[in-house]
Amino acid sequence: MAVPAGSGAQAEVRSSTPAWARKSTLVLLIAAMALAVFGTTTQTWMTVNLDPQQLGQATGQGGLQVQGSKAATTVTALALVALAGGLAASIAGRIARWVITAIIVLAAAGIITAAATVLADPLAAAQGSIAAATGVTGSSADVSVTAFPVLAVVAGSLLALCGLLVIPAGRYWKTRTKYDTAAQGSTAQSGPVDEIDSWDRLSRGDDPT
């Protein structure tokens, strides 16, 4: 049974690549962390307990629920930016991977900063939602924070780590070009060739002479 040309070399490269450096694994991790951050923003980050007379019918008995997308508006956008960067890394060249790494790391840093700001001063982060519910700005209230801002910080940190791994992992990634394809085609065809084969090889960029 004939073995396709180049299959042995590809298998050798695949076996010599560490698990963490595999393109599919790293891109999947970046996408998973970005989606995890995005998922936290759809959940309740804070519960604001205000005077029921002040709230009226704006909220139920459980208090004012503030989602992450409202408490830290930039986190949602930054998570999508990181997700797009991770997907782009799978087809990017060496120089482009440096740019993509910077984008992912900066997006992750923005996510961590925004979530940490909510944890540090939840009342300030909830003022927009309080004003929308009551029509009064600068209100004081008791704010309880859920675990989702902490999860956003953890996911953002892991996202930054995965983004930094793109550069060392990219050394193991092989980029196929039309010249590589032509070389494989010329290697696969051995022995005498006729005029039709010669024209086919010329169209692939290979000189049969």
C-alpha positions in Angstrom: 0.0 0.0 0.0 1.5 3.3 -1.1 2.0 6.0 1.6 1.1 9.6 0.5 4.1 11.8 0.3 4.6 14.0 3.3 2.3 12.0 5.6 5.2 10.6 7.5 6.7 14.1 8.1 3.3 15.5 9.2 2.8 12.6 11.6 6.3 13.2 13.0 5.6 17.0 13.5 2.3 16.2 15.2 3.9 13.7 17.6 6.7 16.1 18.5 4.4 19.0 19.3 3.5 19.3 23.0 -0.1 19.0 23.9 -0.3 22.6 25.1 1.2 23.9 21.9 -1.2 22.3 19.5 -3.1 24.8 17.5 -6.5 23.3 17.9 -6.0 22.9 21.7 -4.8 26.5 22.2 -7.4 28.1 20.0 -10.1 26.1 21.8 -8.8 27.2 25.2 -8.8 30.9 24.2 -12.4 30.5 22.8 -13.5 28.7 25.9 -12.1 31.4 28.3 -13.5 34.2 26.2 -17.0 32.6 26.1 -16.7 31.9 29.9 -16.1 35.7 30.4 -19.0 36.5 28.1 -21.2 34.0 30.0 -20.6 35.7 33.3 -21.9 39.0 32.0 -25.3 37.5 31.3 -25.6 36.6 35.0 -26.4 38.7 38.0 -23.3 40.4 39.4 -24.9 42.5 42.2 -28.2 42.7 44.1 -29.1 46.2 45.3 -31.4 46.6 48.3 -33.1 49.9 48.2 -36.1 51.4 50.0 -39.2 49.7 48.6 -41.1 53.1 48.6 -38.3 54.6 46.5 -38.3 51.7 44.1 -42.0 51.4 43.7 -42.8 48.7 41.1 -39.3 48.8 39.5 -38.1 45.6 41.1 -39.4 42.6 42.9 -39.0 41.7 46.5 -35.5 40.3 45.8 -34.1 43.7 45.1 -32.6 45.2 42.0 -30.7 42.6 40.0 -27.7 44.1 38.1 -26.3 41.9 35.3 -22.6 42.0 34.5 -23.3 43.5 31.1 -24.7 46.6 33.0 -22.2 46.6 35.9 -19.2 46.4 33.6 -20.2 47.2 30.1 -16.8 46.9 28.6 -16.4 43.2 29.6 -18.8 41.9 27.1 -17.1 43.7 24.2 -13.6 42.7 25.3 -14.7 39.1 25.6 -15.8 39.2 22.0 -12.6 40.8 20.9 -10.6 38.1 22.6 -12.7 35.4 21.0 -12.2 36.9 17.5 -8.4 37.1 18.2 -8.2 33.5 19.2 -10.0 32.4 16.0 -7.7 34.6 13.9 -4.6 33.1 15.5 -5.4 29.8 13.9 -4.7 31.2 10.4 -2.3 34.1 11.2 1.3 34.2 10.2 4.3 34.7 12.5 4.1 38.5 12.7 0.4 38.6 12.9 0.5 36.3 15.9 2.4 38.9 17.8 -0.3 41.4 17.1 -3.1 39.0 18.0 -1.3 38.1 21.2 -1.1 41.7 22.2 -4.8 42.2 21.4 -5.9 39.1 23.5 -3.7 40.1 26.5 -4.9 43.7 26.4 -8.5 42.5 26.2 -7.9 40.2 29.1 -6.3 43.0 31.1 -9.3 45.2 30.5 -11.7 42.4 31.6 -9.7 41.9 34.8 -9.6 45.6 35.5 -13.4 46.1 34.9 -14.4 43.1 37.0 -12.0 44.1 39.8 -13.4 47.6 39.8 -16.9 46.2 40.4 -15.6 44.1 43.3 -13.7 47.1 44.8 -16.7 49.5 44.6 -20.0 47.7 43.8 -22.2 50.7 44.7 -20.5 52.9 42.1 -20.8 50.2 39.5 -24.6 49.9 40.3 -25.3 53.6 40.1 -26.4 53.4 36.5 -28.9 50.7 37.1 -30.1 52.4 40.3 -30.7 55.6 38.4 -32.5 53.8 35.6 -34.8 52.1 38.2 -35.5 55.0 40.5 -34.7 58.1 38.5 -32.4 59.3 41.2 -28.6 59.4 40.9 -26.1 59.2 43.7 -28.3 57.0 45.9 -26.9 55.1 48.8 -27.8 51.4 49.1 -26.8 48.0 50.4 -25.1 46.1 47.6 -24.4 42.4 47.7 -22.0 41.0 45.1 -22.3 37.5 43.6 -19.5 35.1 42.6 -19.7 36.0 38.9 -17.3 39.0 39.0 -14.7 36.8 40.7 -15.3 34.2 38.0 -14.8 36.9 35.4 -11.4 37.8 36.9 -10.3 34.2 37.0 -11.4 33.5 33.4 -9.8 36.8 32.3 -6.5 35.7 33.9 -6.6 32.3 32.2 -7.4 34.1 28.9 -4.3 36.3 29.3 -2.2 33.2 30.0 -3.6 31.4 26.9 -2.9 34.5 24.8 0.7 34.6 25.9 1.1 31.0 24.9 0.3 31.8 21.3 3.9 33.0 20.6 5.9 30.0 21.9 3.3 27.6 20.6 3.4 29.2 17.1 6.9 27.8 16.7 5.4 24.4 16.3 2.7 25.5 13.9 3.4 24.8 10.2 2.0 27.1 7.6 1.2 25.6 4.2 1.9 27.7 1.2 1.4 27.1 -2.5 5.1 26.4 -2.8 4.8 23.6 -0.3 1.9 22.2 -2.2 3.9 22.3 -5.4 6.9 20.7 -3.8 4.7 17.8 -2.5 3.1 17.4 -5.9 6.5 17.1 -7.6 7.7 14.6 -5.0 4.7 12.5 -5.4 5.2 12.3 -9.2 8.3 10.3 -10.0 9.4 8.6 -13.1 8.9 9.6 -16.7 6.1 12.1 -17.5 4.3 12.9 -20.7 3.4 16.2 -22.2 0.1 16.5 -20.2 1.9 15.8 -17.0 4.5 18.4 -17.8 1.8 21.0 -18.4 0.1 20.0 -15.1 3.3 20.4 -13.2 4.0 23.8 -14.8 0.6 25.0 -13.8 1.5 24.1 -10.2 4.7 26.1 -10.3 7.0 23.1 -10.8 9.5 22.9 -13.6 9.6 19.3 -14.9 12.9 20.0 -16.7 
